[in-house]
Amino acid sequence: MKERVLFTVSLILSSMFCSVHSMAASLVFTSNLPDILIAPEKPNLSRLAGFVSELRQDSDGEVLFIHGGDSLFPNALSNYDSGAHMIDVLNHMQVSLFAVNQREFANGIDQLTLRSSEASFPMVLSNLLDKRTNEPVEGTFPHYLLDAGDVSFGFITILDDSINLTYLQGEVSVLNVVDSIQQLDKTLREEGADKVILITENDVIKKLDDSAYEPLDLVLVAKEGDDYIDTRSTPIKVFSGGHDGDLAVIDFKDKHAQASGRIESYRDNQESQSVDQTVQRYIDRLNIILEYELGVLASPLNSLRENIRTKEAAIGNLFADSMRDYAKTELAVINSGSIRGYREYPVGQILKRSHINRELPFGDHIHTIEVNADEILAMMENSLSKVDVLSGRFLQISGFNVSYDLSRQPFDRVLEINVAGKPLEERHYTLSLSGYLLKGGDEYEMFKDKSESYTLKETRLLWTIVSDYIERQENVNVALDGRLEDLTPE
């Protein structure tokens, strides 16, 4: 009789233990993963998918894969299909929910709407309204509920108002961040959410006090760089993203428990066969074009962020000179934020089309306008206004020389501008630039109302123009010639 009682108690305890663990839920979170051209031995998308699949198999509870966005652009194929291939890859990765971030708007609102119709997962965006309709961006959800075990998770995605200066140039209304958080938290809890989770970007985090997040249960921050978890505040903040092989896993013991998180690596995980095959199909289409050899470097190039966003850079000279040569203009500029390779090229490096495509992944075209002396000055003052924060608005230039002093106040830093060795004259100059700048991106307001002096709309993509320019050089020897002269006192 005693043995039967012990056996019965054992079964009850075992049942209770399994019940508790059946309520457990885990979230896998990462972001900023736009590149499919990553070597098999590196932490690529296939290995990430393998990690998620393995975790789902081994976990006692359900696992949700939460993607923080910034991944439809920029990459080699998005130049051609506006991110459709990445949606296909993410579908095969079995993403549970995708937070729309700033780079998703690189080709405009309507292309994002088209991508949302191809996705097998919800795309969430909470605080933007399309000014054409005064409604949320078509195809996105302002909030979303997902159940995992016995836990109901509510998700919201908040973007910084800089979206109207970077990708959309005033095309959306950005709702107040704090009000949006409070209102959507209330809405989701009324709809049954046990946990409300904010997905956002680092620019939002920098601007808000911790009190703004008090109603929430977790904050997920999409960012490139080191992954980490900030436990100093409530709720905890989890920062994750980039092709570095790390991601965040956040566990909830049950619907009443607080979140606990950890950073894990997927560098050595077995690749998902399904995702690998999907990615490889797209890579095969690109390789014929991208593996073409253009030339050999006779001088080094450097596209690291701290180099191209603070001073004259040889690679910036190369790109700006290519634009001016193609458009046959007097001047040319390229914003350093459009240069995204972030690497060094030694002497003797064989440059391929794939290198240039990685450096210029946004798929922009060249436009030509006329500008006067005041507009050139305003342009360069804006370029130099935020060098201290490595702003992508910093211009690499061709056809003129600028000397400046960064110790002076922003918008009073230009000392002198010369074209062909002469000070600016009271006339119009022809200028080639990207469509992004022509629309007023990075606060280049002096261009917004400009009409093109002649159109280059049928031209090829900028990266192909640069590739052709390089191929015509016997040796790729790009020197620093003092076109951007920093005279800041030491």
C-alpha positions in Angstrom: 0.0 0.0 0.0 2.8 2.4 0.9 4.5 1.7 -2.5 1.2 2.5 -4.3 0.9 5.8 -2.4 4.5 6.8 -3.2 4.0 5.9 -6.9 0.8 8.0 -7.1 2.6 11.0 -5.5 5.5 10.6 -7.9 3.0 10.7 -10.9 1.3 13.8 -9.5 4.7 15.6 -9.0 5.8 14.5 -12.4 2.6 15.8 -14.0 3.0 19.1 -12.1 6.6 19.5 -13.3 5.6 18.9 -16.9 2.7 21.3 -16.6 5.0 24.1 -15.4 7.4 23.5 -18.2 4.7 23.3 -20.8 3.9 26.9 -20.0 7.5 28.0 -20.6 8.2 30.2 -23.6 11.4 31.5 -25.2 12.1 34.3 -27.6 15.0 34.3 -30.0 15.9 37.9 -31.0 18.3 39.4 -33.5 18.2 42.1 -36.3 20.3 43.8 -39.0 20.9 40.7 -41.1 20.6 41.9 -44.8 23.5 39.9 -46.3 23.1 36.6 -48.0 26.6 36.6 -49.5 28.4 35.1 -46.4 30.7 32.2 -46.7 29.5 28.8 -45.5 32.0 28.6 -42.7 30.8 32.0 -41.3 27.8 32.8 -39.1 25.3 33.0 -42.0 21.6 32.9 -42.2 21.5 29.1 -42.6 23.4 28.6 -39.3 21.0 31.1 -37.6 18.0 29.1 -38.8 19.8 25.9 -37.6 20.1 27.4 -34.2 16.4 28.3 -34.0 15.4 24.9 -35.3 17.6 23.1 -32.7 16.3 25.3 -29.9 12.7 24.5 -30.9 13.4 20.8 -30.9 15.2 20.8 -27.5 13.1 23.3 -25.6 10.3 22.1 -23.2 8.3 25.2 -24.1 7.5 27.0 -27.4 10.1 29.2 -29.1 9.2 32.4 -31.0 11.7 33.8 -33.5 11.4 37.6 -33.3 13.2 39.5 -36.0 14.1 43.2 -35.3 14.2 44.2 -38.9 16.7 46.4 -40.8 17.3 43.5 -43.1 15.4 43.9 -46.4 18.1 46.4 -47.4 20.9 46.9 -48.2 22.2 43.8 -50.1 23.2 42.8 -53.6 19.8 41.4 -54.7 17.6 44.1 -53.1 18.9 46.4 -55.8 16.9 44.4 -58.2 13.9 42.9 -56.2 13.4 45.4 -53.4 14.0 42.8 -50.8 11.7 40.0 -52.2 14.4 37.4 -51.9 14.9 38.2 -48.2 11.2 37.7 -47.5 11.5 34.3 -49.2 14.5 33.5 -47.0 12.8 34.7 -43.8 9.8 32.6 -44.7 12.0 29.5 -44.9 13.6 30.5 -41.6 10.2 30.4 -40.0 10.3 33.8 -38.5 7.4 34.3 -36.0 7.2 38.1 -36.2 9.1 40.8 -38.1 9.6 44.4 -36.7 9.7 46.9 -39.5 12.7 49.1 -39.1 14.2 52.1 -41.0 16.0 50.3 -43.7 12.9 48.5 -44.8 11.8 51.8 -46.3 14.9 52.1 -48.6 12.7 51.8 -51.7 9.7 53.6 -50.3 6.4 52.8 -48.6 4.7 51.0 -51.5 7.6 48.5 -51.9 7.3 47.6 -48.2 3.6 47.0 -48.7 4.3 44.6 -51.5 6.8 42.7 -49.4 4.3 42.4 -46.6 1.9 40.5 -48.9 4.7 38.0 -49.6 5.5 37.3 -46.0 4.2 34.4 -44.0 4.7 36.3 -40.8 3.2 39.5 -39.4 5.2 42.7 -40.0 4.7 45.1 -37.1 5.0 48.9 -37.2 3.2 51.0 -34.5 3.9 54.7 -34.7 4.0 55.7 -38.3 1.0 56.9 -40.4 1.2 57.1 -44.2 0.4 60.8 -44.9 -1.5 59.8 -48.1 -4.1 57.9 -46.1 -3.5 59.0 -42.5 -3.5 55.3 -41.7 -0.9 52.8 -40.7 1.4 51.7 -43.5 -0.6 49.2 -45.6 0.3 45.6 -45.0 1.7 46.2 -41.5 0.1 45.7 -38.1 0.2 48.5 -35.4 0.3 45.7 -32.7 0.2 41.9 -32.7 -0.6 39.1 -30.3 1.3 35.8 -30.4 0.6 32.9 -28.1 3.4 30.6 -26.9 2.3 27.8 -24.5 0.1 29.5 -21.9 1.7 32.9 -22.4 0.2 35.5 -24.6 2.7 38.0 -26.0 1.8 41.4 -27.3 4.3 43.2 -29.6 4.7 46.8 -30.7 7.4 48.4 -32.9 8.4 52.0 -32.4 10.7 54.0 -34.8 12.5 57.2 -34.3 11.3 60.4 -36.1 14.6 60.4 -38.0 12.9 58.1 -40.5 11.6 61.3 -42.1 15.1 62.5 -42.6 16.8 59.3 -43.7 14.5 57.2 -45.9 11.1 58.8 -46.3 11.7 62.6 -46.4 8.4 63.6 -44.7 6.2 60.9 -46.2 4.9 59.7 -42.8 3.6 61.1 -39.6 5.5 59.9 -36.6 3.3 59.5 -33.5 4.6 60.4 -30.1 6.7 57.6 -28.8 5.7 57.7 -25.1 2.0 58.1 -25.9 2.2 55.2 -28.4 3.8 52.9 -25.9 1.2 53.7 -23.2 -1.8 53.4 -25.5 -0.7 50.2 -27.2 0.3 48.6 -23.9 -3.3 49.3 -22.6 -4.8 48.0 -25.9 -2.8 44.8 -25.9 -3.5 44.0 -22.2 -7.2 44.6 -22.9 -6.9 42.1 -25.7 -5.4 39.5 -23.4 -1.7 40.0 -23.5 0.2 38.6 -20.5 3.4 40.2 -21.6 3.8 43.4 -23.7 7.1 43.7 -25.6 8.5 46.8 -27.3 10.8 46.3 -30.3 12.7 49.5 -31.2 16.0 51.1 -32.4 18.9 52.6 -30.5 18.0 56.2 -31.4 14.7 55.8 -29.5 16.5 54.3 -26.5 18.9 57.2 -26.3 16.1 59.8 -26.2 13.8 58.3 -23.6 14.0 58.0 -19.8 13.5 54.5 -18.3 10.1 55.6 -16.9 8.7 55.5 -20.5 9.1 51.7 -20.5 7.6 51.0 -17.0 4.3 49.6 -18.4 6.3 47.0 -20.5 7.6 43.6 -19.7 10.6 43.6 -22.1 12.4 45.9 -24.5 14.2 44.5 -27.6 16.6 46.9 -29.4 17.7 46.3 -33.0 21.3 47.3 -33.4 24.6 46.3 -35.1 27.6 45.6 -32.9 28.1 43.7 -29.6 25.0 42.0 -28.3 24.3 42.5 -24.6 21.5 42.7 -22.0 20.9 45.7 -19.7 19.5 44.5 -16.5 19.9 47.7 -14.6 16.3 48.8 -15.3 12.9 47.3 -15.3 12.1 45.9 -17.8 15.4 44.6 -19.0 16.6 45.8 -22.4 18.1 43.4 -24.9 20.4 44.7 -27.7 21.1 42.3 -30.6 21.8 42.4 -34.3 24.4 42.1 -37.0 26.2 39.3 -38.8 28.4 38.6 -35.8 27.2 35.1 -34.9 25.5 36.2 -31.7 21.8 36.5 -30.8 19.7 36.9 -27.7 17.4 34.3 -26.1 14.9 35.5 -23.6 13.0 33.0 -21.4 9.7 33.3 -19.5 9.2 30.6 -16.9 5.4 31.2 -17.0 3.0 34.0 -17.6 3.7 35.6 -14.2 7.5 35.4 -14.3 9.8 38.2 -15.3 12.0 37.9 -18.4 15.5 36.4 -18.1 17.9 36.6 -21.0 21.2 35.4 -22.3 23.5 35.9 -25.3 24.2 32.8 -27.4 26.3 32.0 -30.4 25.2 30.3 -33.6 28.6 30.3 -35.2 29.1 26.5 -35.0 25.5 25.4 -35.4 24.6 23.0 -38.2 23.1 24.8 -41.2 19.4 24.5 -42.0 19.3 22.6 -45.3 16.1 24.3 -46.4 17.4 27.8 -45.8 20.8 27.0 -47.3 19.2 25.8 -50.5 17.0 28.9 -50.7 19.9 31.2 -50.2 22.1 29.3 -52.6 19.5 29.7 -55.4 19.8 33.4 -55.1 23.6 33.4 -54.8 23.9 31.3 -58.0 22.0 34.0 -59.9 24.4 36.7 -58.6 27.7 34.9 -58.9 28.0 35.2 -62.7 27.8 39.0 -62.4 29.5 39.6 -59.1 32.6 37.4 -59.4 33.8 39.4 -62.5 37.3 40.8 -61.9 37.6 44.6 -62.5 41.2 45.5 -61.7 44.1 45.3 -59.2 44.7 47.9 -56.5 47.9 49.9 -56.8 47.1 51.8 -53.6 45.1 50.8 -50.5 41.4 51.6 -50.0 39.5 51.9 -46.7 35.8 52.1 -46.2 35.7 51.7 -42.4 33.1 54.0 -40.9 35.5 56.1 -38.9 37.5 56.8 -42.1 34.8 57.6 -44.6 32.6 59.6 -42.2 35.2 62.0 -40.9 37.6 63.0 -43.6 38.7 62.7 -47.3 38.9 59.0 -48.1 40.4 57.4 -51.2 37.5 55.2 -51.8 35.2 58.2 -51.5 37.3 60.0 -54.1 37.0 56.9 -56.4 33.2 56.8 -56.1 32.6 60.5 -56.5 35.0 60.7 -59.4 33.2 57.8 -61.1 29.9 59.7 -60.7 31.3 63.0 -62.2 32.9 61.1 -65.1 29.7 59.3 -66.0 27.4 62.3 -65.6 29.8 64.8 -67.2 29.2 67.4 -64.5 31.5 69.9 -62.9 30.9 68.6 -59.4 29.8 65.3 -57.7 29.0 64.3 -54.1 28.2 61.0 -52.4 27.1 60.7 -48.8 29.3 58.4 -46.8 26.3 56.7 -45.3 25.6 55.1 -48.7 29.1 53.4 -48.5 28.6 50.2 -46.5 31.5 47.8 -47.0 33.3 48.7 -43.8 36.6 47.0 -44.7 40.1 47.6 -45.8 41.6 46.7 -49.2 45.4 46.2 -49.4 47.6 46.9 -52.4 47.4 44.0 -54.8 43.8 43.2 -54.0 41.8 42.1 -57.0 38.6 44.2 -57.0 35.5 42.3 -58.2 32.0 43.6 -58.9 31.0 41.9 -55.6 33.2 44.3 -53.7 31.7 47.4 -55.3 28.2 46.0 -54.8 28.8 45.4 -51.1 30.2 49.0 -50.8 27.2 50.6 -52.6 24.3 48.3 -51.8 21.4 50.7 -51.9 20.8 50.5 -55.6 20.6 54.3 -56.2 20.8 56.1 -59.5 22.7 59.2 -60.4 20.8 62.5 -60.8 22.1 65.8 -62.2 21.0 69.3 -61.0 22.2 72.9 -61.1 23.3 74.5 -57.8 24.5 78.1 -57.0 27.3 79.2 -54.7 25.0 79.6 -51.6 23.6 76.1 -52.1 27.1 74.6 -52.4 28.1 76.3 -49.1 24.9 75.1 -47.4 25.5 71.6 -48.7 29.0 71.5 -47.2 28.0 73.0 -43.9 25.4 70.3 -43.5 28.0 67.7 -44.5 30.3 68.9 -41.7 27.7 69.5 -39.0 27.8 66.1 -37.3 31.2 64.7 -37.9 31.6 64.0 -34.1 28.8 61.4 -34.2 30.1 59.8 -37.5 27.0 60.9 -39.4 26.4 59.4 -42.8 25.7 62.9 -44.1 29.4 63.5 -44.4 30.1 64.0 -48.1 32.9 62.6 -50.2 33.4 65.0 -53.1 34.7 65.4 -56.7 35.5 68.5 -58.8 36.1 71.0 -56.0 38.1 71.6 -52.8 36.8 72.5 -49.3 38.9 73.6 -46.3 37.2 73.6 -42.9 37.6 73.9 -39.1 35.7 71.4 -37.0 36.4 73.4 -33.8 33.9 76.0 -34.9 30.2 75.8 -34.4 28.1 73.6 -36.7 27.0 75.4 -39.9 30.0 77.8 -39.5 32.8 75.4 -40.3 33.6 75.9 -43.9 36.6 78.2 -44.5 36.9 78.1 -48.3 35.5 76.4 -51.3 37.3 76.3 -54.7 36.3 75.0 -58.0 39.2 74.4 -60.5 41.4 76.5 -58.2 39.0 79.5 -58.1 36.6 80.6 -55.4 33.0 80.0 -56.0 31.4 82.4 -58.5 28.0 83.8 -58.8 26.7 81.3 -61.3 25.2 77.8 -61.5 27.3 74.7 -61.4 26.3 71.2 -62.5 26.2 68.6 -59.7 25.7 64.9 -59.8 24.3 63.2 -56.7 22.2 60.3 -55.6 18.4 60.2 -55.6 18.5 59.9 -51.8 20.2 63.3 -51.5 18.0 64.8 -54.2 15.0 64.0 -52.1 16.5 65.8 -49.1 17.8 62.8 -47.2 20.1 63.5 -44.2 18.6 67.1 -44.1 19.9 68.2 -47.4 16.9 70.5 -47.7 18.6 72.7 -50.3 18.0 69.9 -52.9 14.3 69.0 -52.2 12.7 71.4 -54.6 15.3 71.0 -57.3 14.4 69.7 -60.8 17.0 67.8 -62.8 18.8 69.9 -65.4 18.7 66.7 -67.5 17.6 63.2 -66.6 19.6 60.1 -66.0 16.6 58.0 -64.9 17.4 55.3 -67.5 20.9 54.9 -66.3 22.3 51.9 -64.6 22.7 51.5 -60.9 25.5 53.5 -59.2 27.5 50.4 -58.3 27.6 49.3 -61.9 28.8 52.7 -63.0 31.6 52.6 -60.5 32.5 49.1 -61.6 32.8 50.2 -65.2 35.0 53.2 -64.2 37.4 50.9 -62.3 37.6 48.4 -65.2 38.8 51.2 -67.5 41.8 51.9 -65.2 45.0 50.0 -66.0 45.9 50.2 -62.3 43.5 51.3 -59.7 45.6 54.0 -58.0 43.5 56.4 -56.0 45.3 59.0 -54.0 44.3 61.5 -51.4 44.7 64.9 -53.1 43.5 67.3 -50.4 40.1 68.0 -51.8 38.8 67.9 -48.2 41.3 69.8 -46.0 40.8 69.6 -42.3 42.4 72.8 -40.7 41.1 72.2 -37.2 43.7 73.4 -34.7 45.3 70.6 -32.7 
